[in-house]
Amino acid sequence: MTTTNKPVVPNTTVTRNVRELDKTTDNIYESLVIIAKRANQISNNVKEELHGKLAEFASSNDNLEEIFENREQIEISKHYERMPKPVLVAIDEFLNEKIYYRNPAKEQK
């Protein structure tokens, strides 16, 4: 059995210490903005990927039977539903210092 060193992102809500989030920025609001922007990036990437995979199944003459019988499309959708939420992934990346960010206002001082 092989193990990977990749941290596992939880699929459910996790109670977090707020002080962990503002360690690197010294400002909880700045940390939340960084996390929110990263979560939006992740969400957009996943959405594009999902639409790309589902577009393979699109046909110009769908009938009712084909829609209900398309098991592969349902399995793809279920896979994406089971994935961790983008906010949880973004928080994990932020806490593990995997996000590059900069604050131009702080750089001017």
Contacts in CASP RR format, 6 or more apart in sequence:
PFRMAT RR
TARGET T0000
AUTHOR 0000-0000-0000
METHOD contacts of the structure
MODEL  1
MTTTNKPVVPNTTVTRNVRELDKTTDNIYESLVIIAKRANQISNNVKEEL
HGKLAEFASSNDNLEEIFENREQIEISKHYERMPKPVLVAIDEFLNEKIY
YRNPAKEQK
7 92 0 8 1.000
7 96 0 8 1.000
9 84 0 8 1.000
9 88 0 8 1.000
9 89 0 8 1.000
9 92 0 8 1.000
10 84 0 8 1.000
10 88 0 8 1.000
11 82 0 8 1.000
11 84 0 8 1.000
11 85 0 8 1.000
11 88 0 8 1.000
14 88 0 8 1.000
16 91 0 8 1.000
18 28 0 8 1.000
20 95 0 8 1.000
21 28 0 8 1.000
21 31 0 8 1.000
21 32 0 8 1.000
21 35 0 8 1.000
21 91 0 8 1.000
21 94 0 8 1.000
21 95 0 8 1.000
22 28 0 8 1.000
22 30 0 8 1.000
22 31 0 8 1.000
24 31 0 8 1.000
24 94 0 8 1.000
24 97 0 8 1.000
25 31 0 8 1.000
25 34 0 8 1.000
25 103 0 8 1.000
30 103 0 8 1.000
31 94 0 8 1.000
34 94 0 8 1.000
34 99 0 8 1.000
34 101 0 8 1.000
35 87 0 8 1.000
35 90 0 8 1.000
35 91 0 8 1.000
35 94 0 8 1.000
36 87 0 8 1.000
36 90 0 8 1.000
38 90 0 8 1.000
38 93 0 8 1.000
38 94 0 8 1.000
38 99 0 8 1.000
39 86 0 8 1.000
39 87 0 8 1.000
39 89 0 8 1.000
39 90 0 8 1.000
40 86 0 8 1.000
42 86 0 8 1.000
42 89 0 8 1.000
42 90 0 8 1.000
43 86 0 8 1.000
46 80 0 8 1.000
46 83 0 8 1.000
46 86 0 8 1.000
50 76 0 8 1.000
50 77 0 8 1.000
50 80 0 8 1.000
53 76 0 8 1.000
54 73 0 8 1.000
54 76 0 8 1.000
54 77 0 8 1.000
57 70 0 8 1.000
57 72 0 8 1.000
57 73 0 8 1.000
59 66 0 8 1.000
90 99 0 8 1.000
93 99 0 8 1.000
END
